[in-house]
């Protein structure tokens, strides 16, 4: 699998995660923060995060379709920056998150962000 194909899968993953957080914030957000995701406030934020991720994924997908390496790199870096912010927020509340979700969330954030950053360097 080459870098463009990996970036395409990353874009589709972001769109899927974003759509899930928007459409079912209590369920999808629960994978991140546990039962607190049922509250109206957390559902509101989960929807916002979902739209953000879907937009980043759609922007990346569109850039891949046009083939503009600078634009692809820009969208990959937008995603990595968003993931870095998510990581900081997650670490700030680490002890309050359910133990299993900490690890799953950490793996997801680092995986998406790390892959996005690495891929951005391939398009430099």
C-alpha positions, 0 to 999 in steps of 0.5 A: 500500500503506498502513501496515497492509499494510506492517506485515502484510508485515513481520510475515510477513517476520519469521515467515519469517526466524524459521522459516528460522533455526530450521528450517535454522540452518546454511543461513539463518544462513550468509547472515548469518555465512558458514561459521561458521554450520555450528558447533553454537554458531552454530546454537544461537544462530541458532535462538534468534534465529529464535524471537525473530523469529517471536514478534515477527512473530506478535505484530505480526500478532496486533496487526494483526488486533485493530487495537489501534494501541498494541499494533501500535506496541509490537510494531513497536518490539520488532522495531526494538529487536531489529534494533538489537541485531543491527546492533550485534552485526554491526558488532562483528564486521564485519571477520570477516564475509564481505564480500558477507554484510556488505552483505546482512546490513546491508541486511536489518537496517537495512531491517527495523529502519528500516521497523519504526521508521518504521511505529511512528511511523505508529501513534503 
